[in-house]
Amino acid sequence: MTNYEIPTEQWAQVVEKSGGPVTYKKIPVSPPGPDEVLVNIKYSGVCHTDLHAMKGDWPLATKLPLVGGHEGAGIVVAKGSLVSDSDLPLGSHVGVKWLNGSCLSCSFCQNADEPLCQKALLSGYTVDGTFQQYCIAKAAHVARIPDQVDLEAVAPVLCAGITVYKGLKESGARPGQYVAIVGAAGGLGSMAIQYAKAMGLHSIAIDGGSESAEKEASCKKLGAAAYVDFVKSTDLVADVKAATPDGLGPHAVLLLAVQEKPFQQATEYVRSRGSVVCIGLPAKAYLKAPVFDTVVRMISIKGSYVGNRADTAEALDFFAKGLISVPYKTVGLSELQNVYEMMEEGKIVGRYVVDTSK
């Protein structure tokens, strides 16, 4: 068994006050608790949730100071006394995801809904996350990553991939059916298109704004059956319905957008008996749908949170089999604030990954 030399200090991006910005600085490396592992984070994806955590605009308090990030891929370099060598030997490739830990004993945890645990620990939000070189996580909840999988490429799957895969499962859409993906060119959307294709679904990509031509090309290259530009469209509802063979609209809608308006529109173009699945979390937003139409057309509106441990293993298996290719750009951890600024301006296509060594 390899023994790793662990430094006493490390580089990290720290939110020192709500609203940001992040500060690139050295902080101590903490030892893992009895049921925890210390992971040498090599790469971490950057998620829109991380921007919300820095801004503090969600109705859920963050810890401060805070190290954000929850898409960290790395290597186990130390572990607590309760973590067995047979389960997680030193050197194991693992992912630190949004759900850092849960109680494992409540009714939610016992029924595979551990993300709903009232004692859940959230990476990069209620506990320090993956925008640092060494991160602590509960051993039971780290994602097991096969040794042959590229840690840089797999990092965005640890939130974006798992989240959209779970959402597609929750939608109830079956092979051969159509699903509209709102916010399709972003990090979650780019993977949702691919997971949909791998699951036998046809996707209608909905996006627009700046870099729209690049977004359309990217979505279609990833496997979208159609692309609808919500900015150029003069009748979004009609255009989305027209993208389905019978003109009745998609069987399901995945709302990945970070603005409120798409959440108000989805029930207008989803087909009767279809499902609208809310995944994106625009700050202070509300859902609105006409009761009469929702009832007589038998539309289901539901939320889908992050996946459980089984969903995680399934989502990673799709990636390991080569069915998911994450479009990403890598920059140094020191450049995280620049990534946030591009994110706010809507200039990101795909996903950004930070290299913790730079």
N, C-alpha and C positions, 0 to 999 in steps of 0.2 A: 504493500500500500504506500502510495506517494505521500510524503509529508510536505506541506506547502509553507513557505516563509511568508508570514502575513505582516505587513507594515503596521505601524501604529497610527499613521495618518494617510489620508487619501484625498483625491480631488473629487469635488462634488459641485452640483449646481443647487444653491439654497435659496428658497423663498424666505426672506427675513421679515417681510410685512405683507399683509393682504393687499393685492393689487400689483405686487411685483416692483421692479423687475427681479430676475434671478441673479444671484451673485455667484461667480465661479471662484471657489475658495477651497482651502484644505480644512478637513474636519477629521475628528478621531474615527478609527475603525473600532466598532463595538464587537464583543464576543457573542456568539449565539447562546440562547438559553437551552435548557435540557431537551426541548422538543423542536429545536430550530436548527437551521443550517446557515452557514455564512457562504454566500455565493460571490465569487469574483465575477462581477458583471463585465462582459466583454462588449456587448452592444445592447442598446435599448431603443425601441421604437418610440416615436413621439405622437401622442394622441391628443385630440381636441380636449379631452377631459383634463389633461395636464395644464392646458391654458386656463380652464375654469378654476382649477385648484390654485393656480398662481393669482388669478384675479379675485378669488373668493366670492364669486357671484352665484353660487348654488346655495340652496337652503339646507346645507349640511356643513357644519363647521370643520375646517381643516386644522391640523396641528400646526403650530408655528414655534420656531422656525421649521420649515418643511423641505425635505428633499423629495421632489416629485418623481414621476415615472412609474410605469407598471407594465412594461413590455420588455423586461430584462432577460437576456440570454447569457448564460455563463457557466461556471464550473464550481462545484462544491469544494471548498478548500478547508472547511472546519465544520464540525457538527456537535450537537449537544449529546449528553450521556444517554438519552433515551432513543437516539436515532441509531438503528442497527446498521452494521456494515453490509448485511445482505439486502437491506432496503435501499440505502443511499451511500455507497462507498465514496470515499474521497476521490475526486476526479470525475464524478458523474456530471453529465451535461444536463442542466435543468433550466427552467424558465420561471421567473418571478412575475406573477400576473396580478391583476387587480385584486382578486381575493387572496390576500396574504395569509389569512388564517380564519378559522371558525371554531366554535365550541365542540363540534362533532357529536353532541349528545342531545340537542334540542329536537323538536318534532320536524323542523325544516331540514336539519342536517341528516336526520335519520331517513328522510324521504328524498334524498338526493337533491334538495333545494338549499344546499349550504350557502349560496350567495344571499339568501334571505335571512340567514342567522342574525339574531339581534345583537350578537357579540362579534360580528364579523370585523376583521381587521382589513383595511383597504390600503393597498400599496400606493405610496405617493399621495396620500390624502389624510388618513388617520394615523398611519405609520410611515416612516421614511421609505421611499421607493428606490427606483433603479437609476436615477441620474447621479450615480456615484459609482465608485470602482468596487466597493464591497457592500453587499446588501444582505440583511437578515430576513428570513422568511420561515414560516412553519413548514417543517419537513413533510407533513401530510398533504400540503397544498401546492408544493412546487410541481410544475409540469415536468414530466420525464421526457427528455429530448433524446432520440437515438443518436449515438455517437457519430454516425455518418452524415448527419444533417448539419448544414452550414448555420452557425449561430447568428451570423450577420443577417442572412436572408430570412431566418425563421422568427426573428424578434417581433416583427409586427403581427404575426399570427397569434401571439400570446394575449392580445386583447382584441384587435380588429377582426382577426380570423375567427376566433372562438365566438365572439359576439354575434357576427353575422351568420355563422353556421347555426348557432342556437336560434336566432331569429327565423331562419328559414325552416327549421324543424318546428318551431312554434306556429308558423303560418299555416301549417297543414297542407301546403301545396304539394301536389303529387307529380311524378314524372310526366312530362308532356304538357304540363300547364304553364301559364305565364305569370311572372311576378315582376312588378314595377319596383325599381330600386331608385329611391329619391336621394340625391347626393352621390350618384354613382361614380363620379370621377375621383372622389376622395379616397382616403386610406381604407375606410370600411367598405365603401362602394366597390372599389377595384377588386376587393377580395370576394364580396358578395356575388358579383357577376360570375366569378370563377367557381365558387362553391355551388351556385345555382346550376351552372353548366354540368359540373361533376355529379350533381344529384338528379340530372335529367330534366331540369327546368329551363324554360326560355325566359330571358330577362329583357325588360324594357328599361334602358338607362335614362334617367331624368337628371339633367344638370344644366349648367349654363354660366353666364357671367364672363369674367375675364378668362382668357385662354380657352374659349369654348371650342374652337376647332381642334386644339390639342386634346381637350377632354373627350370630344366625340371619337377621335381617332383611337385614343387609348381604350375607351370603353368597347368599341367594336373589335379591336385587336384582342381584347381579353375574352370576347365571346358574346357580347350583347347582341340580341336579335334586332334591336332598334334603338335609336337615340332620339330623345325629345329635348330640345333646348327651351327651357321654361322662360327664358328672356325673350327669345325671338317668336315664340308661339303666340298667336293671337287668340287661340282657344285651346288651352292646355288639356282640358277634359276630353274634348273631341279628338285631339291628336294622340293622346294616350290610348283611348279606346280604339282608334283606327290602327294602332300598332299590333292589335290582336287579330287573328284570322277572321273571327266572326263579328268583330266590331263591338263586342259586349264588355270589353275591358279585361284587365288582368285578374287572375284568381286571388292574388295576394299583393299587398304593397308593403315594402320595407321602408320605413321612414328613417333615414340616416342623417337628415338635414339638421343644421344648427340654427335655422330660422323658424319662426312660428308658422308662417303662412302655409307651407306644405302640409302641416298637420291639420289644417282646416279644409284642404282641398281633396285629400285622398279618398274620402267616402263618396265623392262625386263621380270618380272614374273607376273605382273598383267594381267588379261585376257583382251581381246579386249572389248572395251566399258567400261572398268573398271575405277575406280577412285583412285588416289594416294593423300592421305590427309596428309599434312605436319603439324605436331604439335610440335615436338621437335625443339629446337633452338640451335644447335651447333654453337659456336662462329666462326664468319668469314667464314661460310660455304656458298656454292652455290649449286643450283640445276642444273642438266644437263640431257638432254634427247634428243635423236635423233628426229629431226623434222619430217622426213619421216614416221618413225614408229609410232610416236605420232598421226599423221594425219590419216594414213590409218587404224590404229587400233582404232581410235576414243577414245584415252585415255584422261581422264580429270586429270589435276594436279592442286591442290588448297591448300590454307592454311586454317587452322581452328584455331581461337584464343579461348579465354575463352568464356563461355556461358553467356547469358543475364540473367535477373532476372527470366524469365519463365523457362529457361533451368535449372537454379539453383534449383527452386522448384521441377521440375520433377526429377532431379538427386537425390535430398534428399528424394523424395517419394519412389524411388526404394530402397534406403537404409532403410528407416523407415519400409518398408514392408518385410524386411529381405532377399531381393534378392541380396544384395551386402554385402560381408564380407571382411573388409579391413585387410589384413595381415600386422601387424605393431608391432614395438617394442618401448617401452616407456623408455626414460631416462630423467634425470633432465635437465632443461634449461641451467644449468651451464656446461653441457657436449656438447654443440652445436658444438664447434670447432672440437671435436673428430668425430662427425657425418660427418662434412664436409670432414675430412681427409679420412674416409671410403668411402664417396661418390666419391671422386677423384680417389680412388684406385679401384672402381667398385666392392666393397665388400658388397653392400647393396642389400638384397632381400626383396621386399615389400617396406614398408614405415617406417620411423622413426617419432615418435611423442615426443615432449618435454613437460614435466610437469613444469609449471611455478613456482610451489611452491618449487622446489628442485634445 
